[in-house]
Amino acid sequence: MRYMLLFHYSEESEETLGAEALAEGRRAMAAYAATLEQAGILVSSQILQSSTVTTTLTATGGEPRIQDGPYADTKEQLGGVVVIDVPDLDTALTWARQAPPAAWGTVEIRPGAVHIEDGAWVPLVTSHPPGEAARVAERAARESFGRLVALLAASTGDLQLAEDTLAQAFEQALVTWPRDGVPGNPEGWLLTVARNRQRDFWKSAAHRRSAPLEDAADQGSAPLVGLDEDAVPDRRLALLFVCAHPAIAANVRTPLMLQTVLGFDSAEIARAFAVPAGAMSQRLVRAKRRIRDARIPFAVPGRESMNERLAPVLEAVYGCYALAWPDRGDAGSLAGEARYLAITVARLLGTQPEAWGLAALLTLDTARAGRPGGPYLPLEEQDPSGWDSGLIAEGEHYLARAGRPGQAPGRFQLEAAIQAVHCDRARTGTTDWPALRILYTALVAVAPSLGGRVAHAAVTGRTDSPRHALDLLEALPPERERFQPYHAVRGDLLARLGRHEDAAAAYAQAVELTTDPAVRAFLTTRRSPGEMSDQAGTV
């Protein structure tokens, strides 16, 4: 709902305040408008000059007449107007009370309206077709949940409360938006509602009875509000380092960041880590309980502690990119956000080679991204002329910054080097498979992740034999059965050996585990007899 706040003052106050006080009032109004903008609710604002310079157009006897000065001889004048987009009148009143004129003049709150319908004023709302409210809410949840949690937790220090109140705001949106229309700034609306829910919680008798005395003394403190933006230029990044606190179990730090700060649900995270969804959900619940019960401080670590906590933060950013991988061609997607965070943390810490390695890895992979929603093509079938040469050069620059003479490369440096080899096909026209075999062998020695070992087997199938590669796959732990790439690579290797029935079964399992429609369509085609015959011919 849009509300217009009209600020009135008297001529006497204009005469008695003086020029300096009036200038200070204008500065206060500018600061107030900036606050509304930061809250995401400002539609427009305008401070008006004195009514003595007004030009008035009036109609007398059907004829328009222009005169200088105000229309009415009144002692009260209109000094400014602000239009805000907030959920309800109570919220509008809350913001109106914070306006500087509320201390020395009058603030009129008037709902916007566009026409009369059945004898009643219809509120001014942003027009959206039926069903659009749910789609906007879903998009906000997918793209902005983590950012909004970061903003809410930054002002409270309470991670669980931030998540709970934001979830309540989304519930209210699904009721309010279909009825009243989608606000012009959905994220700002959600943030305002969630903050109001936080205030309601703090005022509740149950909270006052249960909160320890020291909590009551600290209520309203903002551990991240005083954050040095030059030191940590993104609040989500600051929260990632908070969630990497050593008191939180190592095996849950990265999943916690993915859910709490980056907005993925536990089922998506479970698939990425190849563990049952129930087990992952329990880990996350225990981690949040640990934060609450151990009263882990919600404070941004110093530079030295940031270096110590870097590994799980990089894992979370990488996990965000991997989970949002189908949309990596869209800079505004979560994959695009992950690349931005990777580059930001690399620049923040300056000399950390693995941070630069991750920035290089995500940039080089993004360089080969196709149009979001387009068909999936494996690397060897992609046309290098369509790759982004600017991003390739940028990624190679980051990879060069990651190098340290005499120091063994880490996981992300090796993965970035692998991507650089693939991207080099745009220059040479061929893929250097032996170089990839060497890099993957080094990668599984440094970081023997399930994904790295599956990729190593796939490259081995190219440089050695499909049978040797199958032996490598069979040596993987039982979690492989829940890992889609394992079944896809196994299907490819079996087809190369001419074992078409086994290959079809492997591809079917890969299809079942795939959530991306483009990849599912590709794998479904791969399992057809004609396609597998073509694959067998490439052994």
C-alpha positions in Angstrom: 0.0 0.0 0.0 1.3 3.4 -0.9 0.9 6.3 1.6 1.6 10.0 1.1 3.1 11.8 4.0 2.3 15.5 3.8 4.3 17.8 6.1 2.6 21.0 7.2 4.0 23.9 9.1 2.8 27.4 10.1 3.9 30.7 8.7 4.8 31.8 12.2 7.3 28.9 12.6 8.9 29.9 9.3 9.3 33.5 10.5 10.5 32.6 14.0 12.9 29.7 13.3 15.3 31.7 11.1 17.3 30.8 8.0 19.8 28.6 9.8 17.2 26.5 11.6 15.3 26.1 8.4 18.4 24.9 6.6 19.0 22.4 9.3 15.4 21.2 8.9 15.9 20.7 5.2 19.1 18.6 6.0 17.1 16.6 8.5 14.5 15.9 5.9 17.1 14.8 3.4 18.5 12.4 6.0 15.0 11.1 6.7 14.4 10.4 3.0 17.8 8.6 2.8 16.7 6.4 5.8 13.4 5.6 4.0 15.4 4.7 0.8 17.7 2.4 2.8 14.7 0.6 4.3 13.5 0.0 0.7 10.1 1.8 1.1 10.7 5.2 -0.5 8.7 5.8 -3.7 9.4 9.5 -4.0 10.1 12.6 -1.9 10.1 16.3 -2.4 10.9 19.3 -0.1 8.8 22.4 -1.2 9.9 26.0 -1.2 7.9 28.6 0.6 4.3 29.2 -0.4 5.3 32.8 -1.1 6.7 31.7 -4.5 3.7 29.6 -5.4 1.9 30.1 -8.7 -1.8 29.1 -8.4 -4.1 28.1 -11.2 -7.8 28.4 -10.3 -11.1 28.2 -12.3 -13.6 31.0 -11.9 -16.8 30.7 -13.9 -15.2 28.0 -16.0 -12.3 30.2 -16.9 -8.8 29.4 -15.6 -7.0 32.2 -13.8 -3.3 32.3 -12.8 -2.1 34.2 -9.8 1.0 34.4 -7.7 1.0 33.2 -4.1 -1.1 30.5 -2.4 -4.7 29.8 -3.3 -5.9 30.1 0.3 -5.1 32.8 2.8 -4.1 30.3 5.5 -1.5 30.3 8.2 -0.6 26.6 7.6 1.6 25.7 4.6 2.6 22.5 2.9 6.4 22.1 3.2 7.1 18.7 1.7 5.7 15.4 0.5 7.0 11.8 0.8 5.4 8.7 -0.8 6.2 5.4 0.9 5.2 1.8 0.1 4.5 -0.1 3.3 2.2 -3.0 4.3 -0.4 -1.0 6.4 -1.4 2.2 8.1 0.3 1.2 11.4 3.6 0.9 9.6 3.1 4.2 7.8 2.4 5.8 11.2 5.6 4.4 12.6 7.6 6.0 9.8 5.6 9.2 10.0 6.5 9.6 13.7 10.2 9.5 12.8 9.8 12.4 10.3 11.5 15.7 11.5 8.3 17.7 11.0 6.5 15.5 13.6 8.5 17.3 16.3 7.4 20.9 15.3 4.6 20.7 12.7 1.9 18.4 11.4 2.3 15.2 9.4 -0.8 14.1 7.4 -0.9 10.4 6.3 -3.1 9.8 3.3 -3.5 6.5 1.4 -3.1 6.7 -2.3 -6.1 6.0 -4.5 -6.7 5.8 -8.2 -10.4 5.6 -8.7 -13.8 5.0 -7.0 -15.2 1.5 -7.2 -18.6 0.7 -5.8 -18.6 4.0 -3.9 -15.2 3.4 -2.2 -11.7 4.6 -2.9 -9.5 1.8 -4.3 -5.9 1.9 -2.8 -3.1 2.6 -5.2 -1.0 -0.6 -5.7 1.3 -1.9 -8.3 -0.6 -3.7 -10.9 0.2 -7.4 -11.4 -1.7 -10.2 -13.2 -3.4 -13.0 -11.2 -0.8 -15.4 -9.7 1.9 -12.8 -10.0 2.0 -12.3 -6.2 3.0 -15.9 -5.6 5.7 -15.7 -8.3 7.2 -12.5 -7.0 7.3 -14.0 -3.4 8.9 -17.1 -4.8 11.5 -15.1 -6.7 12.2 -13.0 -3.6 12.7 -16.1 -1.5 15.0 -17.6 -4.0 17.1 -14.5 -4.8 16.9 -12.4 -1.6 16.3 -14.6 1.4 19.9 -14.7 2.5 20.5 -11.0 1.9 17.4 -10.1 3.9 18.4 -12.5 6.8 21.8 -10.8 6.8 20.2 -7.3 7.1 17.8 -8.5 9.9 20.5 -10.3 11.9 22.9 -7.4 11.4 20.6 -5.2 13.6 19.8 -7.9 16.2 22.6 -10.4 16.5 19.9 -13.1 16.6 20.2 -15.5 13.6 17.2 -17.7 14.5 14.9 -14.7 15.1 15.9 -13.2 11.8 15.0 -16.4 9.9 11.7 -16.9 11.8 10.5 -13.3 11.4 11.4 -13.3 7.7 9.5 -16.5 7.2 6.5 -14.9 8.9 6.8 -11.9 6.6 6.7 -14.2 3.5 3.6 -15.9 5.0 2.0 -12.5 5.4 3.0 -11.5 1.8 1.2 -14.6 0.4 -2.0 -13.4 2.1 -1.7 -9.7 1.6 -0.2 -9.4 -1.9 -2.9 -11.4 -3.8 -5.6 -9.2 -2.1 -3.9 -5.7 -2.1 -1.4 -6.0 -4.9 2.3 -6.5 -5.0 4.3 -3.6 -3.6 6.7 -1.7 -5.8 9.6 -2.9 -3.7 8.8 -6.5 -2.5 12.1 -6.9 -0.6 11.7 -3.6 1.2 8.1 -4.6 2.2 9.3 -8.0 3.5 12.2 -6.4 5.5 9.8 -3.9 7.1 7.3 -6.6 8.1 10.0 -8.8 9.5 11.5 -5.9 11.5 8.0 -5.2 12.9 7.7 -8.8 13.9 11.1 -8.6 15.7 9.9 -5.6 17.6 6.7 -7.4 18.6 8.7 -10.4 19.8 11.0 -8.2 22.0 7.9 -6.5 23.5 6.2 -9.8 24.3 5.9 -10.9 27.9 7.2 -14.4 27.1 10.4 -12.9 25.8 10.9 -10.6 28.7 10.4 -13.5 31.2 12.8 -15.9 29.3 15.6 -13.5 28.3 18.6 -13.4 30.6 19.3 -10.1 32.3 22.4 -9.5 30.2 20.3 -10.1 27.0 17.8 -7.5 28.2 20.7 -5.0 28.8 22.0 -5.7 25.3 18.6 -5.7 23.5 18.6 -3.6 20.4 22.4 -3.7 20.1 23.6 -4.1 16.5 26.8 -6.1 16.2 27.1 -5.6 12.4 25.7 -2.1 12.2 29.0 -0.6 13.1 30.7 -2.8 10.5 33.5 -1.0 8.6 32.2 -1.2 5.0 35.7 -0.7 3.7 36.9 -3.7 5.8 33.9 -6.0 5.0 32.0 -4.5 2.1 29.1 -6.9 2.1 27.0 -7.9 5.1 26.4 -11.4 3.8 30.1 -11.9 3.7 30.4 -10.6 7.2 27.7 -13.2 8.3 29.5 -16.0 6.5 32.6 -15.3 8.7 30.4 -15.2 11.8 28.9 -18.6 10.9 32.4 -20.0 10.5 33.0 -19.6 14.3 35.3 -22.4 15.6 32.7 -23.3 18.2 30.4 -24.5 15.4 31.0 -28.1 14.3 33.3 -28.1 11.2 31.0 -30.5 9.2 28.0 -28.1 9.5 29.6 -24.7 9.1 29.3 -24.6 5.3 25.7 -26.1 5.2 24.7 -23.5 7.9 26.0 -20.7 5.7 24.3 -22.1 2.6 20.9 -22.2 4.4 21.1 -19.1 6.7 23.0 -16.6 4.7 22.6 -17.7 1.1 19.0 -19.0 1.3 19.1 -22.6 0.2 16.8 -25.2 1.8 18.1 -28.3 3.6 17.0 -30.6 0.8 19.1 -28.8 -1.8 22.1 -28.7 0.5 21.7 -32.4 1.3 21.8 -33.3 -2.4 25.0 -31.2 -2.8 26.6 -33.0 0.0 25.2 -36.4 -1.0 23.6 -37.1 2.4 20.0 -37.9 3.3 17.8 -34.8 3.6 16.7 -35.8 7.2 20.3 -36.0 8.4 21.2 -32.6 6.9 18.1 -31.0 8.5 19.1 -32.4 11.9 22.7 -31.1 11.6 21.4 -27.6 10.8 18.9 -27.7 13.8 21.7 -28.8 16.1 24.0 -26.1 14.8 21.5 -23.3 15.5 20.8 -24.7 18.9 24.5 -24.7 19.6 24.7 -21.0 18.6 21.8 -20.2 20.9 22.8 -22.3 23.9 26.5 -21.6 23.8 25.8 -17.9 23.1 28.3 -17.8 20.4 29.1 -14.1 19.8 27.6 -12.6 16.7 30.6 -10.4 16.0 32.6 -9.9 12.9 36.1 -11.4 13.4 39.3 -9.5 13.0 41.5 -9.9 9.9 43.6 -12.7 11.5 40.5 -14.6 12.5 39.1 -14.1 9.0 42.1 -15.9 7.5 41.6 -18.8 10.0 37.9 -19.1 9.1 38.4 -18.7 5.3 38.1 -22.3 4.3 34.4 -22.9 5.2 33.5 -19.5 3.8 35.0 -20.3 0.4 33.3 -23.7 0.5 29.9 -22.0 1.1 30.5 -19.5 -1.8 31.5 -22.4 -4.0 28.5 -24.4 -2.9 26.2 -21.5 -3.6 27.6 -21.3 -7.2 27.2 -25.1 -7.7 23.6 -25.2 -6.4 22.7 -22.2 -8.7 24.8 -23.5 -11.6 22.1 -23.7 -14.2 21.6 -19.9 -13.9 25.3 -18.9 -13.9 24.9 -17.0 -17.2 22.6 -14.5 -15.4 24.7 -12.0 -13.4 21.7 -11.3 -11.1 21.2 -14.9 -10.2 22.6 -16.6 -7.0 25.4 -18.0 -9.1 26.3 -14.4 -10.2 26.1 -13.4 -6.5 28.5 -16.2 -5.6 31.0 -15.0 -8.2 30.7 -11.5 -6.8 31.2 -12.7 -3.2 34.3 -14.8 -4.3 35.9 -11.7 -5.9 35.0 -9.6 -3.0 36.6 -11.9 -0.4 39.7 -12.2 -2.5 40.1 -8.5 -2.7 39.2 -8.1 1.0 42.0 -10.5 2.1 44.4 -9.5 -0.7 47.0 -12.2 -0.4 45.1 -15.4 0.1 45.8 -17.7 -2.9 42.8 -19.9 -2.4 40.5 -16.9 -2.4 41.9 -15.8 -5.7 41.7 -19.4 -6.9 37.9 -19.5 -6.2 37.4 -16.1 -7.9 39.3 -17.5 -11.0 37.3 -20.8 -10.9 33.9 -19.2 -10.9 34.9 -16.5 -13.4 36.3 -19.0 -15.9 33.3 -21.3 -15.5 30.9 -18.4 -16.0 32.7 -17.5 -19.2 31.4 -20.7 -20.8 27.9 -20.3 -19.5 25.1 -20.4 -22.1 21.8 -18.6 -22.0 19.8 -19.5 -18.8 17.0 -21.8 -19.8 18.9 -23.0 -22.9 19.8 -26.7 -23.7 22.6 -28.3 -21.7 25.7 -29.2 -23.7 28.7 -31.1 -22.3 32.1 -29.3 -22.6 33.4 -31.1 -25.6 30.2 -30.3 -27.6 30.2 -26.5 -26.8 31.3 -24.0 -29.5 34.2 -22.0 -28.0 33.4 -19.0 -30.3 30.4 -18.4 -28.0 32.4 -18.1 -24.8 33.1 -14.8 -23.2 36.7 -13.9 -24.0 36.6 -10.9 -21.5 35.7 -13.2 -18.6 38.3 -15.7 -19.7 41.0 -13.0 -19.5 39.6 -11.8 -16.2 39.6 -15.4 -14.7 43.2 -16.0 -16.0 44.2 -12.8 -14.3 42.8 -14.0 -11.0 44.5 -17.3 -11.4 47.8 -15.6 -11.9 47.3 -13.7 -8.7 46.7 -17.0 -6.9 50.1 -18.4 -7.8 52.8 -18.6 -5.1 56.3 -19.7 -6.2 57.4 -22.7 -4.2 54.0 -23.2 -2.6 51.8 -26.1 -3.6 48.4 -25.1 -5.1 45.3 -25.7 -3.1 42.0 -27.1 -4.2 40.4 -24.1 -5.8 43.6 -23.1 -7.6 43.7 -26.6 -9.1 40.1 -26.5 -10.1 40.6 -23.0 -11.7 43.6 -24.4 -13.6 41.4 -27.2 -14.9 38.9 -24.6 -16.1 41.7 -22.6 -17.7 42.7 -25.7 -19.7 39.1 -26.2 -20.9 38.9 -22.5 -21.8 42.2 -22.7 -23.8 40.3 -24.7 -26.4 39.0 -21.3 -27.6 42.6 -20.6 -28.6 44.0 -24.0 -29.7 40.8 -25.7 -31.0 41.7 -28.9 -29.0 41.4 -30.1 -25.4 44.6 -31.0 -23.6 43.3 -34.2 -21.9 46.7 -35.3 -20.5 47.1 -32.0 -18.8 43.6 -32.4 -17.3 44.6 -35.9 -16.1 47.6 -34.5 -14.3 45.6 -31.7 -12.7 42.8 -34.0 -11.5 45.3 -36.5 -10.1 46.7 -33.6 -8.0 43.2 -32.4 -7.1 42.1 -35.8 -5.6 45.4 -35.9 -3.7 44.8 -32.5 -2.2 41.0 -32.6 -1.8 39.6 -36.1 -2.4 36.0 -34.9 -2.7 33.3 -37.1 -4.2 32.9 -34.7 -7.1 36.6 -34.4 -7.8 37.0 -38.2 -7.8 34.1 -38.7 -10.2 35.6 -36.0 -12.6 39.0 -37.7 -12.3 37.5 -41.0 -13.4 35.8 -39.3 -16.3 39.1 -37.8 -17.5 40.8 -41.2 -17.0 38.2 -42.7 -19.3 39.4 -40.3 -22.0 43.2 -40.7 -21.5 43.5 -44.4 -20.4 40.5 -46.7 -20.8 36.8 -46.8 -19.8 37.4 -50.0 -17.9 40.1 -48.4 -15.7 37.8 -45.4 -15.1 35.0 -47.8 -14.0 37.3 -49.3 -11.4 38.0 -45.9 -10.0 34.2 -45.3 -9.7 33.6 -48.6 -8.0 36.1 -47.7 -5.4 34.1 -44.6 -4.3 32.2 -44.7 -0.9 28.5 -45.6 -0.6 27.4 -41.9 -0.8 28.1 -42.2 -4.6 24.6 -43.7 -5.0 23.0 -40.4 -4.1 25.4 -38.4 -6.3 24.0 -37.7 -9.8 27.3 -37.1 -11.6 28.5 -40.6 -10.5 25.6 -42.2 -12.4 26.0 -39.9 -15.4 29.7 -40.6 -15.8 29.2 -44.3 -15.2 26.5 -44.4 -17.9 28.9 -42.8 -20.4 31.7 -45.2 -19.6 29.4 -48.3 -19.8 28.1 -47.1 -23.2 31.7 -46.7 -24.4 32.3 -50.3 -23.5 29.2 -51.4 -25.4 27.3 -52.4 -22.2 24.1 -50.7 -23.3 21.6 -52.1 -20.8 23.8 -51.3 -17.9 24.4 -47.8 -19.4 20.7 -47.2 -19.8 20.1 -48.2 -16.1 22.9 -45.8 -15.0 21.5 -42.9 -17.1 18.0 -43.6 -15.7 19.3 -43.3 -12.1 21.1 -40.0 -13.1 17.8 -38.7 -14.6 16.0 -39.6 -11.4 18.5 -37.6 -9.3 18.6 -34.6 -11.6 16.6 -31.4 -10.7 17.7 -29.3 -13.7 15.3 -29.8 -16.6 18.0 -29.1 -19.3 20.3 -31.7 -17.8 17.5 -34.2 -17.4 16.6 -33.7 -21.1 20.2 -34.3 -22.1 20.6 -37.5 -20.0 17.2 -38.8 -21.3 18.5 -38.4 -24.8 21.8 -40.1 -23.9 20.1 -43.2 -22.7 18.5 -43.8 -26.2 20.0 -46.8 -28.1 21.2 -44.7 -31.0 23.0 -42.3 -28.8 24.7 -45.1 -26.8 25.8 -46.7 -30.1 27.5 -43.4 -31.0 29.2 -43.3 -27.6 30.5 -46.9 -28.1 32.1 -45.9 -31.3 34.3 -43.3 -29.4 36.1 -45.9 -27.2 
